[in-house]
Amino acid sequence: MVSRSLLAVWAVIDFLLLAAGAISVALSIIWRNPDEMLSLIFTPNDLTAGLVVGILLLATFILSLGAIVQRSHVTIGLIILNWMLIIDSIVLLAVASTFWYFSLHERENFFKRYSAISDDARVVLQDKLQCCGYFNATDAVTIRAGTFCASEEFVTVTNNATGAFCVGPITDGADVILNNTFTTIYGFMAITVCLMLASVCVINKRKEDERFRKIDAKRGGKGFV
């Protein structure tokens, strides 16, 4: 019989899988709300990838419940679960590595995104971050009266003298969010790997119990003693 301690470990890891899926779905939905900074960091495709990851993990959790409640000699459910966990791990690795690779060239990558956003969104970021331009005072800048970058004279003289360019605050804030994002996703991958190893242990124990049961049956149910 599978020990209670092994089942307890398996259950804890499975609960962590549920939590990981719920977090991925929740953040992918919440971060779709209008926010210029988050929109600059995460594209719609990034958020869709996070949603897919969350749904995949939740589906795996549901599959795991069906696998673990099968009769003790049945292991096919856990075997299918492990294949599903392998798929989860590959997807998680791909998504996390994409964010990690993007973070290696943040200044250039965010310049492309910052240059492509609308003037209204850029004004919001300029006011929020108190900066004008990206790499320099006139680089991807939106001049609008009544905002932080109110005039060309302010941008080219005052702001240029202070060096309040947007590349610094944008990459500083984005770096923290991106690092936390791909580190967390790699952590989710650790959960899937641990659950797979725990499932292998349960499978082996069930096979061992079934083997001894068959041997015992051949001996007339008298056992080994």
C-alpha positions in Angstrom: 0.0 0.0 0.0 1.3 3.5 -0.9 2.4 5.2 2.3 0.5 8.1 3.7 3.6 10.3 3.8 4.2 9.7 0.0 0.6 10.6 -0.7 0.8 13.6 1.5 3.9 14.9 -0.4 2.1 14.2 -3.7 -0.9 16.1 -2.5 1.1 19.1 -1.4 2.9 19.4 -4.7 -0.4 18.9 -6.6 -1.9 21.8 -4.6 1.1 23.9 -5.6 0.3 23.0 -9.2 -3.3 24.3 -8.7 -2.0 27.5 -7.2 0.4 28.0 -10.1 -2.3 27.6 -12.6 -4.6 30.0 -10.7 -1.9 32.7 -10.4 -1.1 32.5 -14.1 -4.8 32.8 -15.1 -5.4 35.6 -12.6 -2.4 37.7 -13.6 -3.0 37.2 -17.3 -6.5 38.6 -16.9 -5.6 41.4 -14.4 -2.7 42.7 -16.4 -4.9 43.2 -19.4 -6.5 46.2 -17.7 -5.5 49.6 -19.1 -2.0 50.4 -17.8 0.6 52.1 -20.0 3.6 50.6 -18.2 2.3 47.1 -18.1 1.2 47.4 -21.7 4.8 48.4 -22.6 6.2 45.4 -20.7 3.7 42.7 -21.8 2.2 42.4 -25.3 -1.2 40.8 -25.8 0.6 37.7 -27.0 2.6 37.6 -23.8 -0.6 37.7 -21.7 -2.2 35.1 -24.0 0.8 32.8 -23.4 0.4 33.3 -19.7 -3.3 32.4 -19.9 -2.6 29.3 -21.9 0.0 28.3 -19.3 -2.5 28.8 -16.5 -5.3 26.8 -18.3 -2.8 24.0 -19.1 -1.7 23.7 -15.4 -5.3 23.8 -14.2 -6.2 21.1 -16.7 -3.3 19.0 -15.5 -4.5 19.4 -11.9 -8.0 18.1 -12.8 -6.3 15.2 -14.6 -4.2 14.5 -11.5 -7.3 14.1 -9.3 -8.7 11.5 -11.6 -5.4 9.7 -11.8 -4.8 9.5 -8.0 -8.2 8.2 -7.1 -8.0 5.2 -9.4 -7.8 1.8 -7.7 -4.4 1.0 -6.3 -3.4 -1.4 -9.0 -4.3 1.0 -11.8 -1.4 3.2 -13.0 -2.5 4.3 -16.5 -3.9 7.5 -15.1 -0.7 8.5 -13.4 1.3 7.6 -16.5 -0.9 9.9 -18.6 -0.5 12.5 -16.0 3.3 12.3 -16.3 3.2 12.8 -20.0 1.0 15.8 -19.4 3.5 17.1 -16.9 6.3 16.7 -19.5 4.2 18.8 -21.9 3.7 21.4 -19.2 7.4 21.6 -18.5 8.3 22.1 -22.1 5.7 24.9 -22.4 6.9 26.6 -19.2 10.5 26.4 -20.3 9.7 28.0 -23.6 7.6 30.8 -22.1 10.1 31.6 -19.3 13.0 31.5 -21.6 11.3 33.9 -24.0 10.9 36.5 -21.2 14.5 35.9 -20.1 15.9 36.4 -23.5 13.9 39.6 -24.0 15.3 40.9 -20.7 18.9 40.5 -22.0 18.4 43.5 -24.4 15.9 45.6 -22.5 17.0 49.0 -23.5 16.8 48.3 -27.3 13.7 46.1 -27.1 11.7 48.7 -25.0 12.9 51.5 -27.4 11.1 49.7 -30.2 7.9 49.4 -28.2 8.2 52.9 -26.7 8.6 54.3 -30.2 5.5 52.4 -31.5 3.0 53.4 -28.8 0.5 56.3 -29.3 1.2 59.9 -28.4 -1.4 59.7 -25.7 0.1 56.7 -24.0 3.6 58.3 -24.3 2.3 61.5 -22.6 1.0 59.4 -19.7 4.3 57.7 -19.3 6.3 60.9 -19.6 4.1 62.5 -16.8 4.3 59.4 -14.7 8.0 58.9 -15.0 8.9 62.6 -15.2 11.0 62.1 -18.3 11.3 63.3 -21.9 12.7 61.3 -24.8 14.1 57.8 -24.6 17.9 57.7 -25.1 18.1 61.5 -25.4 15.8 64.6 -25.0 14.4 64.5 -28.5 14.3 60.7 -29.0 10.7 59.4 -29.3 9.3 62.4 -27.4 5.8 63.8 -27.4 5.6 67.5 -26.7 2.2 68.7 -25.4 1.2 71.8 -23.5 0.2 71.2 -19.9 2.2 68.0 -19.5 5.7 67.3 -18.2 7.2 67.7 -21.7 5.3 71.0 -22.2 7.5 72.7 -24.8 10.4 72.1 -27.1 12.5 74.6 -25.1 11.9 72.6 -21.9 12.8 69.3 -23.7 15.9 70.5 -25.5 17.3 72.8 -22.7 16.0 72.0 -19.2 15.3 68.3 -19.6 18.4 67.7 -21.6 20.5 69.3 -18.9 19.0 67.2 -16.1 19.3 64.0 -18.2 15.8 62.9 -17.3 15.4 60.5 -20.2 12.8 57.7 -20.1 15.2 54.8 -20.8 16.3 54.7 -17.1 12.9 54.6 -15.3 11.4 52.3 -17.9 14.0 49.7 -17.8 14.5 49.9 -14.1 10.8 49.2 -13.4 10.5 46.7 -16.2 13.6 44.7 -15.2 12.1 43.9 -11.8 8.8 42.8 -13.3 10.4 40.7 -16.0 12.9 39.1 -13.6 10.1 38.2 -11.2 8.0 36.9 -14.1 10.4 34.5 -15.7 11.8 33.4 -12.3 8.2 32.5 -11.2 7.6 30.6 -14.4 10.8 28.6 -13.9 9.5 27.9 -10.4 6.3 26.6 -11.8 8.4 24.2 -13.9 10.1 23.0 -10.7 6.6 22.1 -9.5 5.7 20.1 -12.6 9.0 18.2 -12.3 8.6 17.4 -8.6 5.0 16.2 -9.2 6.2 14.0 -12.0 8.9 12.4 -9.7 6.3 12.0 -6.9 3.9 10.3 -9.4 6.7 7.9 -10.5 7.2 6.9 -6.9 3.4 6.3 -6.5 3.4 4.3 -9.7 6.3 2.1 -8.6 4.8 1.5 -5.2 1.5 0.5 -6.7 3.2 -1.9 -9.1 5.1 -3.3 -6.2 2.0 -3.8 -4.2 0.2 -5.4 -7.1 3.1 -7.8 -7.7 3.1 -8.9 -4.1 -0.7 -9.3 -4.2 -0.4 -11.6 -7.2 2.3 -13.7 -5.5 0.2 -13.9 -2.4 -2.8 -15.0 -4.5 -0.7 -17.8 -6.0 0.2 -19.0 -2.5 -3.4 -19.3 -1.6 -3.6 -15.9 0.1 -1.4 -17.1 3.0 1.2 -14.5 2.7 4.9 -14.9 3.2 4.9 -15.7 6.9 
